[in-house]
């Protein structure tokens, strides 16, 4: 066995597993997947237009909009990055709403999972068994024409015997 690359743990057993890097905290109100795909698409269009210089200004506008949801003011409407930003804004707003809804659903799933985990196993034994608790209920019931059980009426005497 080649032990030069093995990691020796405290208990002396070797392990080839590496520690996972901490997950980068994503603070924007849209998913990272949307953000990356969105800018790949925008970059592709701007590269085709031979205007890659626009991407930096556009990214700055979009990042500022995602941070505080404010539209840039005092900008000339003929400024190309601003025009592009305003045309893309509905798509960004829809992504923000989708992400917010997804976060709410995830929080509800986590809360439901935590609630299920908090129920002690002993409660199953304490819960009453659902079903017929008193057989005398059946003795005093009859099946009517709709094939449903009527628990309040008494069957005729010749059926009971």
C-alpha positions in Angstrom: 0.0 0.0 0.0 1.3 3.4 -0.9 0.9 5.5 2.3 2.5 8.6 1.0 -0.8 10.0 -0.2 -3.0 8.6 2.5 -4.4 10.8 5.3 -4.0 9.3 8.7 -6.8 10.2 11.1 -6.6 10.5 14.9 -7.5 6.9 15.4 -4.7 5.7 13.1 -6.9 4.6 10.3 -6.0 5.9 6.9 -8.5 7.7 4.7 -8.3 9.0 1.2 -11.2 11.4 1.7 -10.6 15.1 1.5 -12.3 17.7 3.6 -15.1 19.5 1.7 -14.6 23.2 1.1 -17.3 25.3 2.7 -20.1 26.2 0.4 -19.9 29.8 -0.9 -22.7 31.9 0.6 -24.9 33.1 -2.2 -26.6 36.4 -1.2 -28.3 37.5 -4.4 -32.1 37.1 -4.6 -31.9 34.8 -7.7 -30.4 31.4 -8.0 -26.8 31.1 -8.9 -27.8 28.9 -11.8 -30.0 31.6 -13.3 -27.4 34.3 -12.7 -24.6 32.3 -14.5 -26.9 31.2 -17.4 -28.3 34.7 -17.7 -24.9 36.3 -18.1 -23.6 33.6 -20.4 -26.5 34.4 -22.7 -26.0 38.2 -22.4 -22.2 37.8 -23.0 -22.9 35.7 -26.1 -25.2 38.3 -27.6 -22.7 41.1 -26.8 -19.8 39.2 -28.2 -21.8 38.6 -31.4 -22.5 42.3 -31.6 -18.7 42.9 -31.1 -19.5 45.0 -28.0 -18.0 43.2 -25.1 -17.2 46.5 -23.4 -20.9 46.8 -22.5 -20.9 43.7 -20.3 -19.1 45.3 -17.3 -21.5 48.3 -17.1 -24.5 46.0 -17.6 -23.3 43.6 -14.9 -22.8 46.5 -12.5 -26.3 47.7 -13.2 -27.8 44.3 -12.7 -25.9 43.5 -9.6 -26.9 46.9 -8.1 -30.5 46.2 -9.0 -30.4 42.7 -7.4 -28.9 44.2 -4.3 -31.4 46.9 -3.7 -34.2 46.5 -6.4 -33.7 50.1 -7.5 -33.6 51.1 -11.2 -30.6 53.3 -12.0 -31.7 57.0 -12.3 -30.2 59.9 -14.1 -28.9 57.8 -17.0 -29.3 58.8 -20.6 -31.9 56.6 -22.2 -29.6 56.3 -25.2 -26.9 54.6 -23.1 -26.8 51.1 -24.5 -26.2 49.2 -21.3 -29.2 50.9 -19.7 -31.4 50.1 -22.7 -30.3 46.4 -22.5 -30.9 46.4 -18.7 -34.4 47.8 -19.0 -35.2 45.2 -21.7 -33.9 42.4 -19.4 -35.5 43.7 -16.2 -38.8 41.7 -16.5 -36.8 38.4 -16.9 -34.8 39.4 -13.8 -37.9 40.2 -11.8 -39.5 36.9 -12.7 -36.4 35.1 -11.6 -36.5 37.0 -8.3 -40.1 35.9 -7.7 -39.3 32.3 -8.6 -36.4 32.2 -6.2 -38.5 33.7 -3.4 -41.2 31.1 -3.9 -38.6 28.3 -4.0 -37.1 29.5 -0.8 -40.5 29.5 0.9 -41.2 26.0 -0.3 -37.8 24.8 0.9 -38.4 26.4 4.3 -41.8 24.7 4.6 -40.2 21.4 3.7 -37.5 21.9 6.3 -40.1 22.8 8.9 -42.3 19.8 8.1 -39.2 17.5 8.3 -38.2 19.0 11.6 -41.8 18.5 13.0 -41.8 14.9 11.9 -38.4 14.3 13.5 -39.6 15.9 16.8 -42.5 13.4 17.3 -41.3 10.8 19.9 -41.6 7.2 19.0 -43.6 6.5 22.2 -46.6 8.5 21.0 -47.6 5.7 18.6 -48.2 3.4 21.6 -50.3 6.1 23.3 -52.5 6.8 20.3 -55.9 5.1 20.4 -56.6 2.5 17.7 -59.1 3.9 15.2 -61.9 1.7 14.4 -64.9 0.2 16.0 -64.5 0.5 19.7 -67.9 -1.0 20.7 -69.3 -3.9 18.8 -72.8 -3.1 20.1 -72.9 -0.3 17.6 -73.0 -2.8 14.8 -75.8 -4.8 16.6 -78.0 -1.7 16.5 -77.4 -0.8 12.8 -78.7 -1.8 9.5 -77.7 -1.4 5.9 -80.1 0.8 3.9 -81.0 0.8 0.2 -77.9 2.9 -0.7 -75.6 0.2 0.8 -74.6 2.5 3.6 -74.8 1.7 7.3 -77.4 3.5 9.4 -76.1 3.3 13.0 -79.2 4.9 14.5 -81.9 2.5 13.4 -82.5 -0.9 14.8 -82.8 -3.9 12.4 -86.0 -6.0 12.5 -86.1 -8.6 15.2 -85.9 -11.6 12.8 -82.5 -10.4 11.5 -81.0 -10.1 15.0 -81.8 -13.7 16.1 
